[in-house]
Amino acid sequence: MLSAKKKITKKEIKEDKLVTSYYKFYNFFMENQKRFLIGLGFIAVIVVAFILINNKKKNDNIAAANLLSKVVPLYESGSMKEAIEGVKTQNIIGLKQIVDQYGSSEQGETAKIYLANAYSVLGELDKALEYYEDYSGSNEILKATALAGKAGILQSKKEFEKASDIFMDAAHVSKTDPSNAEYVLKAGICLLEAGKKEEAKQIFESIKKDYKNITPYLELDKYITQTEL
């Protein structure tokens, strides 16, 4: 006499599928474990590299800030050549060396602006332009300063219309930059120098409208008068 077949429960079916899946994965892993281990090793290398790079950036930024604090007094006193090259007898590293070593850090980016300004004061405009254009820091005020510095050099080279456009770009980097009115004024002056009197007048009039509280009206009116001659 045949015995009745035992009914398989849903629970047993699930457990059987789980066991089967486990062994399938286990066999797959054993067959490919070399690839898995290489892959995990590669990920570990990436993670370690990321940590090391971040630590280096942080350390470079601290080092650049410390060196910058020592050389800025030379810059502020007008000793531009010494600020650029440094003073060995006083153990002061110059702006150029700070930029060369730490230029990719945020404080190194700040050093680029000081360096560009120093070269500009000394009349070495091509070098100044190089560092203004190289600025890529996150500080909006310094970004605007870099653009304005570049525009000023172009103005001195009589590339007035191009300089005007870049001065306007500088004025629109940050709404809170206290130099915005000055940048717009210089943009207008560049157009005036280029013989674009009508365009210059529009810019000068916009200053009265947009910068009511900080506009140097006497100077502005002088330039407006020139557009009407």
Secondary structure, 3 states (H helix, E strand, C coil): CCCCCCCCCHHHHHHHHHHHHHHHHHHHHHHHHHHHHHHHHHHHHHHHHHHHHHHHHHHHHHHHHHHHHHHHHHHHCCCHHHHHHEEHHHCEECHHHHHHHHCCCHHHHHHHHHHHHHHHHCCCHHHHHHHHHHCCCCCHHHHHHHHHHHHHHHHHCCCHHHHHHHHHHHHCCCCCCCCHHHHHHHHHHHHHHCCCHHHHHHHHHHHHHHCCCCCCHHHHHHHHHHHCC
